[in-house]
Amino acid sequence: MKITAIETSVIRVPNAPPMSTFYATCVYVVVRIKSDQGIEGLGYTMLMNGAGVGAVRSYIEQNLVPLMIGQDPKAIGHLWQKMYENDRGIRKKGIPVYAISAIDIGLWDLLGKFVGKPLWQLWGSYADHAPVYGSGGFMSYTVDELIEEAEGFRAQGVKHYKMKIGHQNIMKDVERVGALRKALGDDMAIMVDANQRWDVPTNIKVANRIAQYDIYWYEEPVLADNIEQCATVARSIPIPVATGENEYTRYGFRDLIDHKAAHFLNPDIQRCGGFSEALKISHLASAYDLPIAPHLVPELSIHLLVSIPNGSFVECLTGSPPDLWVHPLQYNNGTLSPALRPGHGMEFNPEIVKRFSD
């Protein structure tokens, strides 16, 4: 089998309120990998509000597609390394790895379709479902919107909910966390996510003030580039630290582990290097008994989580149109199961593609 063409496109999907008050759109850079046997692989990466979309698409088209044409798409390990080593003058962080991720996801989807197996079974399944945590709680939300979203997840059996923190006035965040805990009572875990907004002393101060509300984890406290500072926070606060959504490849996660910078690792399959690297990262973390809680794209993340012994949660956001996918995800009492369809089992709804493609 040979790759005959790779087509790229961009889909700008509007989010519903209240999520849209913070992120108006989720923008997908899509690749369709075509083969001489008529089997097609779907890969993509998604960027909130679309920052960097043009650069990712351009990198795919100019740097990666020429390497793929005529190659055997089943040789995923070889092709991944070929993409990674193609330009040694660009360090593989950010845009190049977003691009590699999209191609890698498409290659795995094609291989799964070729052998007629869903990816989680192809990798050797460990489970058939994983618990969900509800994610949102953006800083633009009112307290009432924050509580309403969390209670909406709870009504679906979800037992963990993540909200954002990071206001200039830290007491505003302390009060918001307290209000959420009061509304939810003690039967739903709360996670907080600083999204790299504060320095070390501020994170320590905030963590000590909200610890009374029984916080499950404290996510991405400082700039993702500064692993040593993240490690300082992890050593200094009474709440487990989670991070990794803005880290790339197994080498970046090796550094997080070596620095003891996190208690939970959050690789993003569409950013970290695709399924290939996410599997390597997960196996590396298992040697240190560190749990994996992938960032975003639950329709992809679930395949990883049920294939490894150290999987924890799949992150699910509200806000996307319910008809984004031909086969939408369905929660079952707070858990998610992977598709039984070959490959990753997902396909964009043609009406959404027609309506929102560039």
Secondary structure, 3 states (H helix, E strand, C coil): CCEEEEEEEEEEEECCCCHHHCCCEEEEEEEEEEECCCCEEEEEEEEECCCCHHHHHHHHHHHHHHHHCCCCCCCHHHHHHHHHHCCCCCCCCCHHHHHHHHHHHHHHHHHHHHHCCEHHHHCCCCCCCEEEEEECCCCCCCHHHHHHHHHHHHHCCCCEEEEECCCCCHHHHHHHHHHHHHHHCCCCEEEEECCCCCCHHHHHHHHHHHHHHCEEEEECCCCCCCHHHHHHHHHHCCCCEEECCCCCHHHHHHHHHHCCCCCEECCCHHHHCHHHHHHHHHHHHHCCCCCECCCCCHHHHHHHHCCCCCECCEEEECCCCCCCECCCCCCECCEECCCCCCECCCCECHHHHHHHEC
